[in-house]
Amino acid sequence: MRRGLLTSAFAPVVGLERLFHLEQMTDRGFALLTGGTSCPTRQFVGGWRRHLRWYEVDAFCRRTCPWDLVAGDDALVSFDEHTIPRWTHKFSIRKGYVTTRNKYMRCEKLFYGYHVEMDRYLCVRGTPGHVELRDVALPLTRRVLNCGRPRHLHALFDAGAGKSDANVRAVLDLAAQTPNLTVTLRACRYPHRLRAWKRLPSGLFTCYEEPGAYVGAPPKEIRLAETRTTLKDEAAEQAVRTIVCREVVPGPKKDRWHPLYTTSTAEPVEVLAGVYKLFASKGHMAWAHQGLRGGLAYDLRERFYW
């Protein structure tokens, strides 16, 4: 137990990003740091991690969340999910939709709170595969508010948090009840609503330019408009502020439409800037997710086999 714990603690310090990198590790100093005369093998450390109790790992993760990054400060936090496919036959595992494989299969999910500006995870939660982002959006947001105690929290959600209008209203109601919470979530592009957004007068749109996808590429033309959307079974007075982003695509391809529901009172371009930060950090989030899986073996915990 002692060597497994020391290896897990010192591996990130010395820059060991993946567990299988232990096969090439021959440094005598690292062996002494981990409490031995030779470097431990990945099989030894992986076996030790697999025998950890889930409640001990869960308690460790809860007590080591970096809440000091958001305490008393403004925070831009993205809540997203990552799916872990499962092929084992030892356990009965619920099926869920895996986007990378475009099908329903046995899987489990990790839901994260990710600090966009600092490129750091704040919290993580593991669930069975049938759980969706809309099921954990409110608990994760409350956890960041109660544990992190930020001065102001701007929560960003993908469209999975608002698959139904009831889910959208629940997130917006939480923002209405919490003075220091602002919510922005991508709206589901249902055909009838997308047609209504496309019919907005051209005079409502304001043109902006964004840098191209690569050096020397022509700038992208972005058109922003602000409108209000009435949710299902609600009155017109309860309409939600909606920022419609139209990304003009040159050539024969169709333009891309990105509608956003938001409780922010800022200008549309400022709200969109926060969303662009989120998209820019997606690569960092994926890399950090692979670090949790490969380097820290977070998906090997006993609790994940529900």
Secondary structure as the mmCIF struct_conf table of DSSP 4:
data_model
#
loop_
_struct_conf.conf_type_id
_struct_conf.id
_struct_conf.beg_label_comp_id
_struct_conf.beg_label_asym_id
_struct_conf.beg_label_seq_id
_struct_conf.end_label_comp_id
_struct_conf.end_label_asym_id
_struct_conf.end_label_seq_id
HELX_RH_AL_P HELX_RH_AL_P1 ARG A 2 PHE A 10
TURN_TY1_P TURN_TY1_P1 ALA A 11 GLY A 15
BEND BEND1 ARG A 18 ARG A 18
HELX_RH_3T_P HELX_RH_3T_P1 LEU A 19 GLN A 24
HELX_RH_AL_P HELX_RH_AL_P2 ARG A 28 LEU A 33
TURN_TY1_P TURN_TY1_P2 THR A 34 GLY A 35
BEND BEND2 GLY A 36 SER A 38
HELX_LH_PP_P HELX_LH_PP_P1 CYS A 39 THR A 41
HELX_RH_AL_P HELX_RH_AL_P3 ARG A 42 ARG A 50
TURN_TY1_P TURN_TY1_P3 HIS A 51 HIS A 51
BEND BEND3 LEU A 52 LEU A 52
HELX_RH_AL_P HELX_RH_AL_P4 TRP A 54 ARG A 63
TURN_TY1_P TURN_TY1_P4 THR A 64 THR A 64
HELX_RH_3T_P HELX_RH_3T_P2 TRP A 67 LEU A 69
TURN_TY1_P TURN_TY1_P5 VAL A 70 GLY A 72
BEND BEND4 ASP A 73 ASP A 73
STRN STRN1 ASP A 74 PRO A 85
BEND BEND5 HIS A 89 PHE A 91
STRN STRN2 LYS A 95 VAL A 98
TURN_TY1_P TURN_TY1_P6 THR A 99 ASN A 102
STRN STRN3 LYS A 103 HIS A 115
TURN_TY1_P TURN_TY1_P7 VAL A 116 ASP A 119
STRN STRN4 ARG A 120 PRO A 128
TURN_TY1_P TURN_TY1_P8 GLY A 129 HIS A 130
HELX_RH_AL_P HELX_RH_AL_P5 LEU A 133 ARG A 143
HELX_RH_PI_P HELX_RH_PI_P1 VAL A 144 GLY A 148
BEND BEND6 ARG A 151 ARG A 151
STRN STRN5 HIS A 152 PHE A 157
HELX_RH_3T_P HELX_RH_3T_P3 ALA A 159 GLY A 162
BEND BEND7 LYS A 163 SER A 164
HELX_RH_AL_P HELX_RH_AL_P6 ASP A 165 GLN A 177
TURN_TY1_P TURN_TY1_P9 PRO A 179 ASN A 180
STRN STRN6 LEU A 181 ARG A 186
HELX_LH_PP_P HELX_LH_PP_P2 ALA A 187 CYS A 188
HELX_RH_AL_P HELX_RH_AL_P7 PRO A 191 LYS A 198
TURN_TY1_P TURN_TY1_P10 ARG A 199 ARG A 199
BEND BEND8 LEU A 200 LEU A 200
HELX_RH_3T_P HELX_RH_3T_P4 SER A 202 LEU A 204
STRN STRN7 THR A 206 GLU A 210
BEND BEND9 ALA A 213 TYR A 214
TURN_TY1_P TURN_TY1_P11 VAL A 215 GLY A 216
HELX_LH_PP_P HELX_LH_PP_P3 ALA A 217 PRO A 219
STRN STRN8 LYS A 220 THR A 229
HELX_LH_PP_P HELX_LH_PP_P4 THR A 230 LEU A 231
TURN_TY1_P TURN_TY1_P12 LYS A 232 ASP A 233
HELX_RH_3T_P HELX_RH_3T_P5 ALA A 236 GLN A 238
HELX_LH_PP_P HELX_LH_PP_P5 ALA A 239 ALA A 239
STRN STRN9 VAL A 240 VAL A 248
BEND BEND10 GLY A 251 LYS A 253
HELX_LH_PP_P HELX_LH_PP_P6 LYS A 254 ASP A 255
STRN STRN10 ARG A 256 THR A 262
BEND BEND11 ALA A 266 ALA A 266
HELX_RH_AL_P HELX_RH_AL_P8 PRO A 268 ALA A 280
TURN_TY1_P TURN_TY1_P13 SER A 281 SER A 281
HELX_RH_AL_P HELX_RH_AL_P9 LYS A 282 GLN A 290
HELX_RH_PI_P HELX_RH_PI_P2 GLY A 291 GLY A 295
BEND BEND12 LEU A 296 LEU A 296
HELX_RH_3T_P HELX_RH_3T_P6 TYR A 298 LEU A 300
HELX_RH_3T_P HELX_RH_3T_P7 GLU A 302 PHE A 304
#
